[in-house]
C-alpha cells in the first residue's frame, strides 16, 4: 500500500492534549480543535472531514474527546511533511512534553504535595494521519505497522489508561527557550544533544505494563549521559564532578562515598545522589539483584523524581548558557559589568546563573542545603 498516495492531505495532532489556547514552538503551532477550527481551516470540506474523523477518538466512557491539539507546521496546513519536518515536529512535541512534566514535578516536590502527579508521556501521543476530504477510507499506522481497509465511523481509538496524571500549563519561558534550539541558526551539535536527551526523558516517562521501573532508571541515566556528554570511561566520576561544580555549592550538606578500591570521597549530597543514581543504573544493566526499595531516594521521593528535578536544572542551565532564556537578567548583568568592570569575575557569572535558575527551593526540599 502506498503510504503517501497522490492528492492526499495530512494532519498531525495530539488526541489527548486539551489546550485552552494556541502554543508555538519554533515553526510549529499547536491549537485546540474544534475551538479554533473556523479560524484556522478555510476549506469547509476539510473542516467537516476532520470533525468527523476526530470523533473516532473517544474517552474512557466511549464519548468523543471534547478537544484535541492540532499541529501546524509553518502555518502550511495539511500538506505531507518531509522526514526532516516530521523529526522537527517530534522534537517540538518533546519540548512541549518536557516543559509540562518537569516543572510540574518541581512544584509538587517543593510544595510537598504527592497528589500533584504530573502527566505521563503517553498523554502527548503524536498521531499523523493521511486523508482525502470526503473519503472515509483510512489506513492506521502503529509504529512500523500500517493497517489499511478501515473506515471513519466504523473504528474508534480509545484513550489509553496510561494517560494519567495532571496535565498542567507548560512553562512558557522554558518552552520558548527550547523552541529557539530548533531554529536553523542554533548549533546543530548542541541541538542534537539537547533533543536526544529529551527523547530519552520522554521514553523514561512512558507508562504501561511493558515499561518497568528499572528500565526507566536506565533511560533517565541515558538522558544524562547524552545531555552532559559523558566520556567513554569514568562516567560516574564525570557525573559526580558535574554535580559538585555546577549544582552543589558551599552551603550543601555533605556525606562520604567509598569507591571499589576503598578510597573515600567527601561529597555534597548532590554529588552523593549522582554517585548512587549511576551505581543503581549500573547494577540494573549488569543484571545485579536490585530490590524495589532501592529505587526510593528518601521518604516518598524516588530516584526517578530526583532525576527529573536535576535534569530540569541541567536543561535550564544549558538554555541560559546558550542564551536561549534569561535575556532580561543577562541585559541587567551586562549593564552592571559595563558600569563596574573591575567587579566582573567568573564567580559572579556563576552566581548570576544560579540566581536566575532558582533551584534553592528544590535543593531544600531534597535536604541538600544546610539547615534542611
C-alpha positions as CSV (number, residue, x, y, z in Angstrom):
1,X,0.0,0.0,0.0
2,X,1.4,3.4,-0.9
3,X,1.9,5.3,2.3
4,X,1.6,8.7,0.6
5,X,-0.9,8.3,-2.3
6,X,-1.2,11.2,-4.7
7,X,-3.5,14.1,-3.7
8,X,-3.6,13.0,-0.1
9,X,-3.5,15.6,2.7
10,X,-2.0,15.0,6.1
11,X,-2.9,16.1,9.7
12,X,-0.7,15.8,12.8
13,X,-2.3,16.1,16.2
14,X,-2.2,15.2,19.9
15,X,-5.5,13.5,20.6
16,X,-5.3,13.5,24.5
17,X,-4.0,17.1,25.0
18,X,-6.5,19.7,25.9
19,X,-5.3,23.3,25.2
20,X,-7.1,26.5,26.3
21,X,-5.3,28.4,23.5
22,X,-2.6,28.0,20.9
23,X,1.1,27.4,21.6
24,X,4.1,28.0,19.3
25,X,7.3,26.0,19.4
26,X,9.6,27.4,16.7
27,X,7.9,26.6,13.4
28,X,5.1,24.6,14.9
29,X,1.8,25.9,16.2
30,X,-0.4,23.7,18.5
31,X,-4.0,24.8,18.6
32,X,-7.2,23.4,20.1
33,X,-9.8,21.7,17.9
34,X,-12.6,22.4,17.4
35,X,-12.3,25.8,19.3
36,X,-10.1,27.4,16.6
37,X,-11.1,25.3,13.6
38,X,-13.2,28.0,11.9
39,X,-10.3,30.4,12.3
40,X,-7.5,28.1,11.0
41,X,-9.2,25.9,8.4
42,X,-10.7,27.9,5.5
43,X,-11.8,24.9,3.5
44,X,-15.2,23.7,4.8
45,X,-14.8,20.3,3.3
46,X,-11.5,19.7,5.2
47,X,-13.1,21.1,8.3
48,X,-16.1,18.8,8.1
49,X,-13.9,15.8,7.3
50,X,-11.7,16.4,10.3
51,X,-14.6,16.9,12.6
52,X,-15.9,13.5,11.6
53,X,-12.5,11.8,11.8
54,X,-11.7,13.3,15.2
55,X,-14.9,11.8,16.6
56,X,-13.2,8.4,16.4
57,X,-11.0,9.4,19.3
58,X,-13.0,8.6,22.4
59,X,-12.5,8.9,26.2
60,X,-12.7,6.1,28.8
61,X,-16.5,6.2,28.6
62,X,-16.6,5.9,24.8
63,X,-17.6,9.6,24.2
64,X,-15.6,11.6,21.5
65,X,-13.0,13.7,23.2
66,X,-14.1,17.3,23.6
67,X,-10.9,18.9,22.4
68,X,-7.5,17.9,21.0
69,X,-4.4,19.7,19.8
70,X,-3.8,20.0,16.1
71,X,-0.2,20.7,14.9
72,X,0.5,23.1,12.1
73,X,4.0,23.4,10.5
74,X,4.9,27.0,9.4
75,X,1.2,27.7,9.0
76,X,1.1,25.5,6.0
77,X,-1.8,23.3,6.8
78,X,-2.3,19.7,5.7
79,X,0.5,19.0,3.2
80,X,2.5,15.9,3.6
81,X,5.6,16.7,5.7
82,X,9.1,15.6,4.7
83,X,11.1,13.4,7.0
84,X,13.2,16.3,8.4
85,X,10.0,18.2,9.1
86,X,8.5,15.2,10.9
87,X,11.6,15.0,13.1
88,X,11.3,18.7,13.8
89,X,7.7,18.2,14.8
90,X,8.6,15.2,17.0
91,X,11.1,17.4,18.8
92,X,8.7,20.2,19.2
93,X,6.3,17.8,20.9
94,X,9.1,16.6,23.1
95,X,9.8,20.2,24.1
96,X,6.1,20.6,25.0
97,X,6.1,17.4,26.9
98,X,9.2,18.3,28.9
99,X,8.0,21.9,29.6
100,X,4.9,20.4,31.1
101,X,6.1,17.4,33.1
102,X,9.4,18.5,34.6
103,X,8.2,21.9,36.0
104,X,5.1,20.3,37.5
105,X,7.3,17.7,39.2
106,X,9.2,20.6,40.7
107,X,6.1,22.3,42.0
108,X,4.8,19.0,43.5
109,X,8.1,18.3,45.3
110,X,8.6,21.8,46.6
111,X,5.1,22.1,47.9
112,X,5.4,18.6,49.4
113,X,2.2,17.6,47.6
114,X,2.4,14.0,46.4
115,X,-1.1,14.2,44.9
116,X,0.1,16.6,42.2
117,X,1.3,13.8,39.9
118,X,2.3,15.3,36.5
119,X,1.1,14.0,33.2
120,X,2.7,10.9,31.7
121,X,4.4,10.9,28.3
122,X,1.5,8.9,26.9
123,X,-0.7,12.0,27.1
124,X,1.5,13.6,24.4
125,X,0.9,10.8,21.9
126,X,1.6,12.2,18.4
127,X,-0.6,11.0,15.6
128,X,0.0,11.7,11.9
129,X,-2.8,10.7,9.5
130,X,-3.2,10.9,5.7
131,X,-6.7,11.7,4.4
132,X,-8.8,12.8,1.5
133,X,-11.7,15.1,2.3
134,X,-15.0,13.3,1.7
135,X,-13.4,9.8,1.7
136,X,-14.0,7.6,4.8
137,X,-11.1,5.2,3.8
138,X,-8.2,5.4,6.2
139,X,-5.0,3.4,7.0
140,X,-3.8,3.3,10.6
141,X,-0.1,3.4,11.5
142,X,1.1,1.9,14.8
143,X,4.9,2.1,14.9
144,X,6.2,0.4,11.8
145,X,2.9,-1.4,11.2
146,X,0.5,0.1,8.7
147,X,-3.1,-1.4,8.6
148,X,-5.4,-0.4,5.8
149,X,-9.0,-1.0,4.8
150,X,-10.6,0.9,7.7
151,X,-13.5,3.4,7.5
152,X,-14.2,6.5,9.5
153,X,-17.3,6.0,11.6
154,X,-16.7,2.2,12.0
155,X,-13.4,2.5,14.0
156,X,-12.6,4.1,17.3
157,X,-9.4,5.0,19.1
158,X,-9.9,4.7,22.9
159,X,-7.9,6.9,25.2
160,X,-5.2,4.8,26.8
161,X,-5.4,4.2,30.5
162,X,-1.8,5.2,30.7
163,X,-2.6,8.8,30.0
164,X,-2.8,9.6,33.7
165,X,-1.6,12.4,35.8
166,X,-2.3,16.1,35.8
167,X,-1.9,18.0,32.5
168,X,-0.9,21.4,33.6
169,X,0.2,24.5,31.8
170,X,3.7,24.3,30.3
171,X,6.4,26.6,31.5
172,X,6.2,29.2,28.7
173,X,9.8,30.5,29.1
174,X,11.2,27.0,29.1
175,X,9.1,26.1,26.0
176,X,10.2,29.3,24.2
177,X,13.9,28.6,25.0
178,X,13.6,25.0,23.7
179,X,11.9,26.4,20.6
180,X,15.0,28.6,19.9
181,X,17.1,25.4,19.9
182,X,15.2,24.2,16.9
183,X,16.0,27.2,14.7
184,X,18.4,26.7,11.8
185,X,20.7,29.3,13.4
186,X,21.3,27.3,16.5
187,X,24.3,25.0,16.9
188,X,23.4,21.6,15.3
189,X,25.6,19.6,17.7
190,X,24.1,21.2,20.8
191,X,20.6,20.8,19.4
192,X,21.2,17.1,18.7
193,X,22.4,16.7,22.3
194,X,19.5,18.5,23.8
195,X,16.8,16.8,21.9
196,X,18.2,13.3,22.1
197,X,18.3,13.8,25.8
198,X,14.7,14.9,25.8
199,X,13.8,11.9,23.7
200,X,15.1,9.6,26.4
201,X,13.3,11.7,29.0
202,X,10.0,11.1,27.1
203,X,10.6,7.4,27.0
204,X,11.5,7.3,30.7
205,X,8.1,8.7,31.5
206,X,6.0,6.3,29.5
207,X,3.5,4.3,31.5
208,X,2.4,0.7,30.7
209,X,2.8,-2.8,31.8
210,X,5.7,-3.2,29.3
211,X,7.8,-0.5,31.0
212,X,9.4,-1.4,34.3
213,X,10.7,1.0,37.0
214,X,14.2,-0.4,36.4
215,X,14.1,0.4,32.6
216,X,13.0,4.0,33.5
217,X,16.1,4.4,35.6
218,X,18.3,3.2,32.8
219,X,16.6,5.5,30.3
220,X,16.9,8.6,32.5
221,X,20.6,7.7,33.1
222,X,20.9,7.6,29.3
223,X,19.3,11.0,29.0
224,X,22.0,12.4,31.4
225,X,24.8,10.6,29.5
226,X,23.8,12.3,26.3
227,X,23.0,15.7,27.7
228,X,26.1,16.0,29.8
229,X,28.4,14.4,27.3
230,X,29.7,11.5,29.5
231,X,33.1,10.2,28.4
232,X,33.6,6.5,27.4
233,X,35.5,5.9,30.7
234,X,34.9,7.3,34.1
235,X,31.2,8.1,33.6
236,X,30.3,8.0,37.3
237,X,33.2,10.3,38.1
238,X,32.1,12.7,35.3
239,X,28.5,12.8,36.6
240,X,29.6,13.4,40.2
241,X,32.1,16.2,39.2
242,X,29.3,17.9,37.2
243,X,27.0,17.9,40.3
244,X,29.9,19.1,42.5
245,X,30.9,22.0,40.3
246,X,27.6,23.1,38.6
247,X,24.8,22.1,41.0
248,X,26.2,22.0,44.6
249,X,27.6,25.0,46.5
250,X,29.5,25.5,49.7
251,X,26.1,25.6,51.5
252,X,25.3,22.0,50.7
253,X,25.3,19.2,53.3
254,X,28.0,16.6,52.7
255,X,28.4,12.8,53.1
256,X,31.0,10.2,52.2
257,X,31.1,7.7,49.4
258,X,33.7,4.9,49.1
259,X,34.9,3.5,45.7
260,X,35.6,-0.1,44.8
261,X,39.3,0.4,45.7
262,X,38.2,1.6,49.2
263,X,39.1,5.3,48.5
264,X,36.7,7.7,50.3
265,X,35.3,10.9,48.9
266,X,33.7,13.7,50.9
267,X,30.9,14.9,48.6
268,X,27.9,17.2,48.7
269,X,24.6,15.4,48.9
270,X,24.1,16.4,45.2
271,X,27.3,14.5,44.3
272,X,26.3,11.6,46.6
273,X,23.0,11.3,44.7
274,X,24.8,11.3,41.3
275,X,27.1,8.6,42.7
276,X,24.2,6.5,44.0
277,X,22.0,7.0,40.9
278,X,24.7,5.9,38.5
279,X,25.6,3.0,40.6
280,X,21.9,2.0,40.6
281,X,21.8,2.3,36.8
282,X,25.0,0.1,36.5
283,X,23.7,-2.6,38.8
284,X,20.5,-2.8,36.7
285,X,22.1,-3.1,33.3
286,X,24.7,-5.6,34.6
287,X,21.9,-7.9,35.9
288,X,22.6,-7.5,39.7
289,X,19.9,-8.1,42.2
290,X,18.1,-4.8,42.9
291,X,15.3,-4.6,45.5
292,X,12.3,-2.3,44.8
293,X,13.1,-0.2,47.9
294,X,16.4,0.7,46.3
295,X,14.5,2.8,43.7
296,X,13.4,5.1,46.5
297,X,15.6,8.1,47.5
298,X,14.0,9.0,50.7
299,X,10.5,9.1,52.1
300,X,8.1,9.4,49.2
301,X,10.8,10.6,46.8
302,X,12.1,8.1,44.3
303,X,15.4,8.3,42.4
304,X,13.4,8.9,39.2
305,X,11.8,12.0,40.7
306,X,15.1,13.4,41.9
307,X,16.5,12.7,38.4
308,X,13.6,14.7,36.9
309,X,14.5,17.7,39.1
310,X,18.2,17.5,38.4
311,X,17.6,17.1,34.6
312,X,15.3,20.2,34.6
313,X,18.1,22.2,36.3
314,X,20.6,20.9,33.8
315,X,18.4,21.8,30.8
316,X,17.6,25.3,32.1
317,X,21.3,25.9,32.8
318,X,22.2,24.8,29.3
319,X,19.5,27.1,27.8
320,X,20.7,30.0,29.9
321,X,24.3,29.5,28.8
322,X,23.2,29.2,25.2
323,X,21.4,32.5,25.6
324,X,18.0,30.9,24.8
325,X,16.4,32.1,28.1
326,X,17.2,34.9,30.6
327,X,17.6,37.8,28.2
328,X,16.3,40.3,30.8
329,X,18.6,39.3,33.6
330,X,21.5,39.0,31.2
331,X,20.9,42.5,30.0
332,X,20.9,43.8,33.5
333,X,24.1,41.9,34.2
334,X,25.8,43.3,31.2
335,X,24.9,46.9,32.2
336,X,26.3,46.2,35.6
337,X,29.5,44.8,34.1
338,X,29.9,47.9,31.9
339,X,29.4,50.2,34.9
340,X,31.7,48.2,37.2
341,X,34.1,46.2,35.0
342,X,36.6,45.7,37.9
343,X,34.0,43.6,39.7
344,X,33.4,41.1,36.8
345,X,34.6,37.6,37.7
346,X,33.8,34.0,36.7
347,X,32.4,33.6,40.2
348,X,29.9,36.4,39.8
349,X,28.8,35.0,36.5
350,X,28.2,31.6,38.1
351,X,26.3,33.2,41.0
352,X,24.1,35.1,38.5
353,X,23.4,31.8,36.7
354,X,22.4,30.1,40.0
355,X,20.3,33.0,41.0
356,X,18.4,33.0,37.7
357,X,17.8,29.3,37.7
358,X,16.3,29.5,41.1
359,X,16.6,25.9,42.4
360,X,17.2,26.6,46.0
361,X,13.7,25.5,46.8
362,X,14.4,22.1,45.1
363,X,17.7,21.7,47.0
364,X,15.9,22.5,50.3
365,X,13.1,20.0,49.5
366,X,15.7,17.3,48.8
367,X,17.5,18.1,52.1
368,X,20.7,19.0,50.2
369,X,21.1,22.5,51.7
370,X,22.4,23.1,55.2
371,X,19.7,23.6,57.7
372,X,17.2,21.4,55.8
